[in-house]
Amino acid sequence: MSYGFLDIAMTPSVRAVQKSMQVDDFWFDFKGQRAFDRFSENEARFIAERDSFYLATVSESGWPYVQHRGGPRGFLTLVDERTLACADFRGNRQYISVGNAVANERACLFLMDYAHRARLKMYVRIEVVALEADPALTQLVSVPGYKARVERILRMRLEAFDWNCPQHITPRFTEEEITAAVLPLRERLQALEAENAELRQGWCSLAG
């Protein structure tokens, strides 16, 4: 049976390790159908909420490189059910990921939601697109008001994706998430402080 993501990931050496760990029968006889070669509404919502992702590429010399890509929430754009794109913002100007993608279009993305302990991983093929080559796509991935220079576009064609279990994902929260979580406590504290001030004023009046 097809398993989509693992059809790509399971090389002979991976199979050998699975066999040595006595789990090869489980994956070989997997009964489910998990092609996962196009995004559903569930993935679309998840992707739209992300403000970062990890991009893994491989160099011509065979060395892997993992880069953190960040931006405003939703900067990774769903073009259609099998295509993602994002603006490539200027960074340290080493261009390692872009150079790797030019030589080898195959890449892997990890999208993390630490607060909810969720992880979406996918195999893609990257195309480096000049801004003037596709004005409509450039407009689609533009982020108004974000102070970063866009140098090019990364268009990513989905091969397969999968979700990981939450095991071993340590919950982490952004400043925005923490602010929202403690807002009711701050409002309650302000109310209590105001109430205490009124009680002190009333007590002072009685005492005087």
Secondary structure as a PSIPRED ss2 file (coil, helix, strand):
# PSIPRED VFORMAT (PSIPRED V4.0)

   1 M C   1.000  0.000  0.000
   2 S C   1.000  0.000  0.000
   3 Y C   1.000  0.000  0.000
   4 G C   1.000  0.000  0.000
   5 F H   0.000  1.000  0.000
   6 L H   0.000  1.000  0.000
   7 D H   0.000  1.000  0.000
   8 I H   0.000  1.000  0.000
   9 A H   0.000  1.000  0.000
  10 M C   1.000  0.000  0.000
  11 T C   1.000  0.000  0.000
  12 P H   0.000  1.000  0.000
  13 S H   0.000  1.000  0.000
  14 V H   0.000  1.000  0.000
  15 R H   0.000  1.000  0.000
  16 A H   0.000  1.000  0.000
  17 V H   0.000  1.000  0.000
  18 Q H   0.000  1.000  0.000
  19 K H   0.000  1.000  0.000
  20 S H   0.000  1.000  0.000
  21 M C   1.000  0.000  0.000
  22 Q C   1.000  0.000  0.000
  23 V C   1.000  0.000  0.000
  24 D H   0.000  1.000  0.000
  25 D H   0.000  1.000  0.000
  26 F H   0.000  1.000  0.000
  27 W H   0.000  1.000  0.000
  28 F H   0.000  1.000  0.000
  29 D C   1.000  0.000  0.000
  30 F C   1.000  0.000  0.000
  31 K C   1.000  0.000  0.000
  32 G C   1.000  0.000  0.000
  33 Q C   1.000  0.000  0.000
  34 R C   1.000  0.000  0.000
  35 A C   1.000  0.000  0.000
  36 F C   1.000  0.000  0.000
  37 D C   1.000  0.000  0.000
  38 R C   1.000  0.000  0.000
  39 F C   1.000  0.000  0.000
  40 S C   1.000  0.000  0.000
  41 E H   0.000  1.000  0.000
  42 N H   0.000  1.000  0.000
  43 E H   0.000  1.000  0.000
  44 A H   0.000  1.000  0.000
  45 R H   0.000  1.000  0.000
  46 F H   0.000  1.000  0.000
  47 I H   0.000  1.000  0.000
  48 A H   0.000  1.000  0.000
  49 E C   1.000  0.000  0.000
  50 R C   1.000  0.000  0.000
  51 D C   1.000  0.000  0.000
  52 S E   0.000  0.000  1.000
  53 F E   0.000  0.000  1.000
  54 Y E   0.000  0.000  1.000
  55 L E   0.000  0.000  1.000
  56 A E   0.000  0.000  1.000
  57 T E   0.000  0.000  1.000
  58 V E   0.000  0.000  1.000
  59 S C   1.000  0.000  0.000
  60 E C   1.000  0.000  0.000
  61 S C   1.000  0.000  0.000
  62 G C   1.000  0.000  0.000
  63 W C   1.000  0.000  0.000
  64 P E   0.000  0.000  1.000
  65 Y E   0.000  0.000  1.000
  66 V E   0.000  0.000  1.000
  67 Q E   0.000  0.000  1.000
  68 H E   0.000  0.000  1.000
  69 R E   0.000  0.000  1.000
  70 G E   0.000  0.000  1.000
  71 G C   1.000  0.000  0.000
  72 P C   1.000  0.000  0.000
  73 R C   1.000  0.000  0.000
  74 G C   1.000  0.000  0.000
  75 F C   1.000  0.000  0.000
  76 L C   1.000  0.000  0.000
  77 T E   0.000  0.000  1.000
  78 L E   0.000  0.000  1.000
  79 V E   0.000  0.000  1.000
  80 D E   0.000  0.000  1.000
  81 E C   1.000  0.000  0.000
  82 R C   1.000  0.000  0.000
  83 T E   0.000  0.000  1.000
  84 L E   0.000  0.000  1.000
  85 A E   0.000  0.000  1.000
  86 C E   0.000  0.000  1.000
  87 A E   0.000  0.000  1.000
  88 D E   0.000  0.000  1.000
  89 F E   0.000  0.000  1.000
  90 R C   1.000  0.000  0.000
  91 G C   1.000  0.000  0.000
  92 N C   1.000  0.000  0.000
  93 R C   1.000  0.000  0.000
  94 Q C   1.000  0.000  0.000
  95 Y C   1.000  0.000  0.000
  96 I H   0.000  1.000  0.000
  97 S H   0.000  1.000  0.000
  98 V H   0.000  1.000  0.000
  99 G H   0.000  1.000  0.000
 100 N H   0.000  1.000  0.000
 101 A H   0.000  1.000  0.000
 102 V H   0.000  1.000  0.000
 103 A H   0.000  1.000  0.000
 104 N C   1.000  0.000  0.000
 105 E C   1.000  0.000  0.000
 106 R E   0.000  0.000  1.000
 107 A E   0.000  0.000  1.000
 108 C E   0.000  0.000  1.000
 109 L E   0.000  0.000  1.000
 110 F E   0.000  0.000  1.000
 111 L E   0.000  0.000  1.000
 112 M E   0.000  0.000  1.000
 113 D E   0.000  0.000  1.000
 114 Y C   1.000  0.000  0.000
 115 A C   1.000  0.000  0.000
 116 H C   1.000  0.000  0.000
 117 R C   1.000  0.000  0.000
 118 A E   0.000  0.000  1.000
 119 R E   0.000  0.000  1.000
 120 L E   0.000  0.000  1.000
 121 K E   0.000  0.000  1.000
 122 M E   0.000  0.000  1.000
 123 Y E   0.000  0.000  1.000
 124 V E   0.000  0.000  1.000
 125 R E   0.000  0.000  1.000
 126 I E   0.000  0.000  1.000
 127 E E   0.000  0.000  1.000
 128 V E   0.000  0.000  1.000
 129 V E   0.000  0.000  1.000
 130 A C   1.000  0.000  0.000
 131 L H   0.000  1.000  0.000
 132 E H   0.000  1.000  0.000
 133 A H   0.000  1.000  0.000
 134 D C   1.000  0.000  0.000
 135 P H   0.000  1.000  0.000
 136 A H   0.000  1.000  0.000
 137 L H   0.000  1.000  0.000
 138 T H   0.000  1.000  0.000
 139 Q H   0.000  1.000  0.000
 140 L H   0.000  1.000  0.000
 141 V H   0.000  1.000  0.000
 142 S C   1.000  0.000  0.000
 143 V C   1.000  0.000  0.000
 144 P C   1.000  0.000  0.000
 145 G C   1.000  0.000  0.000
 146 Y C   1.000  0.000  0.000
 147 K C   1.000  0.000  0.000
 148 A C   1.000  0.000  0.000
 149 R C   1.000  0.000  0.000
 150 V E   0.000  0.000  1.000
 151 E E   0.000  0.000  1.000
 152 R E   0.000  0.000  1.000
 153 I E   0.000  0.000  1.000
 154 L E   0.000  0.000  1.000
 155 R E   0.000  0.000  1.000
 156 M E   0.000  0.000  1.000
 157 R E   0.000  0.000  1.000
 158 L E   0.000  0.000  1.000
 159 E E   0.000  0.000  1.000
 160 A E   0.000  0.000  1.000
 161 F E   0.000  0.000  1.000
 162 D E   0.000  0.000  1.000
 163 W E   0.000  0.000  1.000
 164 N E   0.000  0.000  1.000
 165 C C   1.000  0.000  0.000
 166 P C   1.000  0.000  0.000
 167 Q C   1.000  0.000  0.000
 168 H C   1.000  0.000  0.000
 169 I C   1.000  0.000  0.000
 170 T C   1.000  0.000  0.000
 171 P C   1.000  0.000  0.000
 172 R C   1.000  0.000  0.000
 173 F C   1.000  0.000  0.000
 174 T C   1.000  0.000  0.000
 175 E H   0.000  1.000  0.000
 176 E H   0.000  1.000  0.000
 177 E H   0.000  1.000  0.000
 178 I H   0.000  1.000  0.000
 179 T H   0.000  1.000  0.000
 180 A H   0.000  1.000  0.000
 181 A H   0.000  1.000  0.000
 182 V H   0.000  1.000  0.000
 183 L H   0.000  1.000  0.000
 184 P H   0.000  1.000  0.000
 185 L H   0.000  1.000  0.000
 186 R H   0.000  1.000  0.000
 187 E H   0.000  1.000  0.000
 188 R H   0.000  1.000  0.000
 189 L H   0.000  1.000  0.000
 190 Q H   0.000  1.000  0.000
 191 A H   0.000  1.000  0.000
 192 L H   0.000  1.000  0.000
 193 E H   0.000  1.000  0.000
 194 A H   0.000  1.000  0.000
 195 E H   0.000  1.000  0.000
 196 N H   0.000  1.000  0.000
 197 A H   0.000  1.000  0.000
 198 E H   0.000  1.000  0.000
 199 L H   0.000  1.000  0.000
 200 R H   0.000  1.000  0.000
 201 Q H   0.000  1.000  0.000
 202 G H   0.000  1.000  0.000
 203 W H   0.000  1.000  0.000
 204 C H   0.000  1.000  0.000
 205 S H   0.000  1.000  0.000
 206 L H   0.000  1.000  0.000
 207 A H   0.000  1.000  0.000
 208 G C   1.000  0.000  0.000
